Amino acid sequence: MTVAVSVGAVGVPLGDVWRIVLHHVSGGGASADPALDQIVWNFRTPRVLLAALVGAGLAVSGAVLQAVVSNPLADPTVLGFSYGASLGAVVVIVLASGATVGGLGVSAAAFVGALAAGALVFALGQRRGRMAPTRLVLAGVAVGYVFLSATSFLQLRATPTELRTVMFWMLGSVAGAQWSQLPTVSAVVLTTAVLLSLFGRRLNVLLAGDESATALGVDVNRLRAVLLVLSSLLTGTTIAVAGGIGFVGLMIPHLVRLTIGADHRRLLPLTALLGAVYLVVVDLLSRTLVRPNELPLGILTALLGAPFFIWLLRRDKVLDTA
């Protein structure tokens, strides 16, 4: 993270990065050059912190959803959360030119859209009062395509400027990170990640099958409901501030499983850590590969994630380690 703050169009020595950060945090030490101070503290530090929080949130959400629906391909995109958030944001961008709709800005509308998608998947994924993993996946795919079609229709009505904003937002970016965003995102991501980690033992039992979990005293239906609510809250919060970023929730949990196994008591904390590091690195690449322009994060996560997943499939490890 320190290196990510240091590297950019204007390079800042690592020592100056720490000096500036410590000066703002503790109030002590000599103030650096005002221009470097502005770059490090107001632009890069909140951006790197937001990338870390978003990466951790998406990775943990993906790991939990894969266990909830007993499907190694599950992630926030497959279950429709990302498409719901995209629709909410595009409604504001296109119909209100980025202002507000019903008092909701882009980020708030994206959050509401993700929660709405989660509620629909939750409702459609039930059968006779119980949630079935296969129905949850099918419901997520169906809901996702409905939201995607509505988003595509709105894009046809967008002006060229609005369309550029829509496309960049849908592909994900933390370029607009501000300090004011971090308290809420930090509270939601850290609290939700800790709560989900506390379910580690029960997630392990869930992987053994519904019958085995029920025999061990786990209320499978209630557990899935709680985990879906927490995952949709986590996903909605991260997508609301960073847009649609794919493959993080799909790739990172598998990478950790290949390394340490499928015990969720260790899997979830390490998945959060690796997801945070991964998205910080991806964001660094997004703003340095084609300087002075920036690439949306979704382009790079897909470029890196798809070959990894193809390699994983060829090794026949997806089903073995999920």
Stockholm file with secondary structure:
# STOCKHOLM 1.0

chainA/1-322         MTVAVSVGAVGVPLGDVWRIVLHHVSGGGASADPALDQIVWNFRTPRVLLAALVGAGLAVSGAVLQAVVSNPLADPTVLGFSYGASLGAVVVIVLASGATVGGLGVSAAAFVGALAAGALVFALGQRRGRMAPTRLVLAGVAVGYVFLSATSFLQLRATPTELRTVMFWMLGSVAGAQWSQLPTVSAVVLTTAVLLSLFGRRLNVLLAGDESATALGVDVNRLRAVLLVLSSLLTGTTIAVAGGIGFVGLMIPHLVRLTIGADHRRLLPLTALLGAVYLVVVDLLSRTLVRPNELPLGILTALLGAPFFIWLLRRDKVLDTA
#=GR chainA/1-322 SS CHHHHHCSSSCCCHHHHHHHHHHHHHSCSCCCCHHHHIIIIIIIHHHHHHHHHHHHHHHHHHHHHHHHTTCTTCCTTTTTHHHHHHHHHHHHHHHSTTSCBTTBCHHHHHHHHHHHHHHHHHHHTEETTEECHHHHHHHHHHHHHHHHHHHHHHHHTCCHHHHHHHHHHHHCCCTTCCGGGHHHHHHHHHHHHHHHHHTHHHHHHHHTCHHHHHHTTCCHHHHHHHHHHHHHHHHHHHHHHHCCCCSHHHHHHHHHHHHHCSCHHHHHHHHHHHHHHHHHHHHHHHTTTTTTSCCCHHHHHHHHHHHHHHHHHHTTCHHHHC
#=GC SS_cons         CHHHHHCSSSCCCHHHHHHHHHHHHHSCSCCCCHHHHIIIIIIIHHHHHHHHHHHHHHHHHHHHHHHHTTCTTCCTTTTTHHHHHHHHHHHHHHHSTTSCBTTBCHHHHHHHHHHHHHHHHHHHTEETTEECHHHHHHHHHHHHHHHHHHHHHHHHTCCHHHHHHHHHHHHCCCTTCCGGGHHHHHHHHHHHHHHHHHTHHHHHHHHTCHHHHHHTTCCHHHHHHHHHHHHHHHHHHHHHHHCCCCSHHHHHHHHHHHHHCSCHHHHHHHHHHHHHHHHHHHHHHHTTTTTTSCCCHHHHHHHHHHHHHHHHHHTTCHHHHC
//
